[in-house]
């Protein structure tokens, strides 16, 4: 059996209880060494074979899993955050399907949630934004043309940009071209929930400058939108005494 497990955003105590249990029971762990906190490996049992996938190909990963399966061993494929976001899990699952190897998924806390926690931020503030766009700039890995940053910027909703810290001059240019005002609030969160976490509130037109000034070149999330520095917003109806819900009558 193979378990795809979300490691969480960084802090070792932010893995789920189920994920921790799967790590404790695993015979083989293949972890994304470039991003996963190695302290999570301390949850593994004494007799456990551990591989760092940072220097492995898809074929290497599948080969390790095949050998584990042939020996009747359980494998945990440990991905950063939640595997469903930029985890390259689909290709692994397709190979396991082809080979007839059973697998399941254990969700994790995504780094975009960790970044919000670092800023004590709500992404969906009533009256400001009720939508969150999770996206990235194209680099060596392309992005579909219809998902260009400028097309998303047109909506003016909250945006969380992954894997783009090294392209901030181009990112801020596209955000402005797409429709965000230059002075739209923005934030940079470096290594959310890790001991060396850093966070900076700035504006769209100062993203590149802020990152350069503080030596941020990678492993950061970019958050764009008025929710990063809300001034006026609407109170939630859920807790409004004048609003009736399925559990509470409005006060008169």
SVG drawing of the C-alpha trace seen along z (x, -y; Angstrom):
<svg xmlns="http://www.w3.org/2000/svg" viewBox="-38 -53 58 63">
<polyline fill="none" stroke="black" stroke-width="0.4" points="0.0,0.0 1.1,-3.5 0.0,-6.5 0.3,-10.0 0.6,-12.2 0.5,-16.0 3.4,-17.1 1.9,-20.5 3.5,-23.9 6.6,-23.3 6.2,-23.1 6.4,-19.4 3.4,-19.7 1.2,-20.9 0.9,-17.5 -2.5,-15.8 -2.9,-13.1 -3.5,-10.6 -0.5,-11.7 1.7,-11.4 0.3,-7.9 1.1,-6.8 4.6,-8.1 5.0,-6.1 3.8,-2.9 5.6,-3.3 8.3,-0.8 9.5,-3.1 9.3,-6.9 9.9,-8.9 9.9,-12.6 10.2,-15.8 13.5,-16.9 13.7,-20.3 10.6,-21.5 9.5,-19.1 10.9,-19.7 13.2,-16.9 12.1,-16.9 9.0,-15.1 11.1,-12.1 11.7,-11.8 8.1,-10.3 9.3,-7.3 10.1,-4.0 13.6,-2.7 13.5,-0.2 12.4,-2.4 14.1,-3.1 14.0,-6.8 14.5,-8.3 14.9,-12.0 13.0,-12.5 14.8,-15.8 17.4,-13.9 15.0,-11.3 13.0,-11.1 9.5,-9.8 10.9,-6.5 13.2,-6.3 10.3,-6.9 8.1,-4.2 11.0,-1.8 11.4,-2.2 7.6,-1.7 7.6,1.4 10.4,3.0 8.6,2.1 5.4,3.7 7.2,6.8 8.6,7.1 5.2,6.5 6.2,3.2 4.1,0.0 5.3,-3.2 4.5,-6.8 5.1,-9.4 5.5,-12.6 4.7,-15.8 4.9,-19.4 1.7,-21.1 -1.2,-19.3 -0.3,-17.0 -3.2,-18.2 -1.5,-21.6 1.6,-21.5 2.5,-18.0 3.0,-16.3 0.9,-13.4 -1.3,-12.7 1.6,-11.2 2.6,-9.0 -0.9,-7.8 -1.3,-7.0 1.8,-4.8 0.5,-3.0 -2.8,-2.4 -0.9,-0.9 1.0,1.3 -2.0,2.3 -0.6,0.9 -3.1,-0.4 -2.8,-3.9 -4.8,-6.5 -4.3,-10.2 -4.0,-11.9 -4.6,-15.7 -2.3,-18.2 -2.3,-21.9 -1.3,-23.9 1.3,-26.6 -1.3,-29.1 -3.1,-28.3 0.1,-28.6 0.8,-32.0 -2.7,-33.2 -2.0,-32.1 1.4,-33.9 -0.5,-37.1 -3.6,-36.4 -5.4,-36.9 -8.8,-35.9 -8.8,-35.4 -12.6,-35.8 -13.5,-39.0 -17.2,-40.0 -17.5,-43.1 -13.9,-42.8 -13.4,-39.4 -15.2,-36.1 -12.9,-34.2 -9.3,-33.0 -7.3,-32.4 -4.4,-30.0 -2.0,-30.2 1.7,-30.6 3.8,-32.3 5.1,-30.1 8.8,-29.3 10.4,-26.2 7.0,-24.6 4.4,-26.3 1.0,-27.6 -2.1,-27.3 -2.5,-30.5 -6.0,-31.1 -4.5,-31.1 -2.2,-34.0 -1.8,-36.1 -3.3,-39.1 -6.6,-37.3 -7.0,-36.4 -6.0,-40.0 -8.9,-41.3 -11.3,-40.0 -9.6,-41.8 -10.2,-38.9 -7.7,-37.6 -4.8,-35.9 -2.2,-33.6 0.8,-33.0 3.0,-30.0 6.5,-29.3 7.1,-32.8 9.4,-34.6 12.2,-34.6 10.0,-36.4 8.6,-39.3 9.3,-42.2 7.4,-40.4 4.7,-39.3 4.0,-42.8 3.9,-44.1 1.3,-41.5 -0.8,-42.1 -1.0,-45.8 -1.6,-45.2 -4.4,-42.9 -6.2,-45.3 -4.8,-45.6 -4.0,-49.2 -0.3,-49.7 -1.0,-50.5 -3.1,-47.4 -2.0,-45.8 0.1,-42.7 2.2,-40.4 5.3,-38.2 5.5,-35.2 8.7,-33.3 8.7,-29.8 5.4,-30.0 5.4,-28.2 9.1,-27.4 11.4,-28.7 12.9,-31.2 9.6,-32.5 9.5,-36.1 6.5,-38.1 6.2,-41.5 3.2,-43.7 3.8,-45.9 1.9,-46.9 1.7,-45.3 4.2,-47.8 6.7,-47.2 6.8,-43.4 10.1,-43.1 11.7,-45.9 10.5,-44.4 11.8,-40.9 15.2,-42.3 15.6,-44.5 15.0,-41.5 16.9,-38.9 13.9,-36.8 14.6,-34.8 12.6,-31.6 10.3,-29.5 7.8,-32.4 4.1,-32.9 2.8,-36.1 -0.6,-37.3 -2.4,-40.0 -5.6,-41.8 -7.3,-44.2 -7.7,-41.4 -4.0,-41.8 -4.7,-45.3 -8.5,-45.6 -9.7,-49.0 -13.5,-48.8 -15.4,-45.6 -18.8,-44.1 -19.6,-42.2 -20.4,-38.5 -24.1,-37.7 -23.4,-34.4 -22.9,-36.1 -25.2,-39.1 -27.9,-39.2 -30.4,-40.5 -29.8,-37.5 -31.7,-34.2 -29.8,-31.0 -30.8,-27.4 -29.7,-27.3 -30.7,-30.7 -33.6,-33.1 -32.8,-36.8 -33.0,-38.9 -35.9,-41.4"/>
</svg>
